Each structure stands twice: as C-alpha cells, then as structure tokens.
C-alpha cells in the first residue's frame, strides 16, 4: 500500500462508525466514509469539531457547522499551497492521499532533464496539475466542470505559479482525447482520475467499468515517442489494484514496454493504529 506521510497541514485524526475525523490546518471536519465499518478507537470529543457532514435519508446531505468556519482557507504541502472549503457531496476540494503520487510524478519530471508535457484528465481542482507544474512540466488540465477549473486556477496562484505554462480546458475528457488523436498532439505524461459515473458538459454519459479500457487504448495513442509516466487512479470499489495493472499492461506496456506498479493508497490515522484505504493507483513509467 502507498501511504501518504508528507502532510503538516492535514491529518487524519480518527475513524469510526462510518466517519472520518480530519484536521485541515486549524479546522476539524467529520465526514462520512463507507469503508469505515469499525468503532472509534476512543470516545469522540465533538467539542473540537468545526463541522459535520450529515447524509440525508432522501439522498445527498449537507454540512452542519458547529463553529464558525471560513468559506475557504489554505493548506500547505511541501512547497505548495492549496485552497480547501466544505463543498457538496462531503468534498473539500482536495484528496490528501494523492500526495504520494504527487511526489512520484515530481521526481520523474525533475529528473527527466528535458521538457515534459503532461495531460491531466478529470483534473478536478488541480492538485496533480499544480504538483507537475511546480516540477517544471507544461500541463494541459481537462475537466468537465467549470467551477472545479476555477478552483484549480486558485490553487495554481496560491502556490505562486500563476505564470506556469498550464492550459485549462472545460471539456468531456473522452472527446478531448479523441480530438487530440486527430490533431496529432502528444504528451510525455498522462494522469487519469476518472469517476465511477459522471456526465460531461454536454450531458455525455460515463460508466467507468464499460469505458475505461477503450479510453486507455485511446490515451496510449497520444503518448509521445519517449513517454515518461502514466498514472491511473480509481476510487471505484470493484476495480482492485490488479485490475488497474492488467489494464495498463494491455494498453500501455504492450506498446511502450516499461514497468507498472499498482497498489492501494491510504492515510494513516493518528489514533487506532488504522490505515484508511482511499482507492487504488496504477503507476506506469518507461
């Protein structure tokens, strides 16, 4: 398992009863996590909690603010800064477990000793985009949601990288890749963080299990002649690390060689001797 241990402004404090207790700098949030099927390691002290995300019996949910919380605030990771905020669907705008992949990609980019072009698909609020740009890469960030791209631009600016060569594209990722194939554009690194289910800006339907393999075949066509890496993330329970490995081996290794490593990613809790699973990552490098 790949476990992130490089945060100072984020901490997974405890887990239990279907919830995870987190510190985001000076703000403590309690959010649902369906994989937490065990009790808390100790009595939960709600006096220190700023907000709780509560699910509704009708679907969805919302934040219950127990203390005053700013609309947004900054957290730092290494030399980078990101904006977080309580959002819909229990999100905060950042997946802290992905820092272990940011480290990996930054190391590859810095050691490449050549210009690197990176494509970040389903880029969300740009954590990976900022990380790659900070290492010197030229990045094309694609996401179907305009509001997520707006936050990504905030994150780039918060890290002092407003002048970095980042292109922000609001588009359906599958259609964008198909156009890049026709245009003959190539990338040295590709990041994929696809949802289990979603819709593009034009209502395009996405089902991960049905569409991932042909989509990866398309991505293989826009890797450069000297590709550096590919990262495939999955938060879908049924897609275990071995599934990601098999997909990458068949679509990428069969064409470019290289090596693939697929593992669960997780966060270690401060209390309870627990590592919380947070999906899986398939990493390929030439």
Secondary structure, DSSP 8 states (H G I E B T S, - for coil): -EEE---SSEEEEEEETTEEEEEETTEEEEEE-TT--S--SS---GGG-SEEEEE-TTS-EEEEESS---S-EEEEETTEEEEE---GGG--S--GGGHHHHHHHHHHHHHS-S--EEEEET-TT-HHHHHHHHTT-EEEEEES-HHHHHHHHHHHHHTT-TTS-EEEEES-HHHHHHHHHHHT--BSEEEE---SEEE-TT--EEEHHHHHHHHHHHHHTTB-TT--EEEEEE--TT--HHHHHHHHIIIIIHHH--EEEEEEEEEE-SSSS-EEEEEEEEEEE-
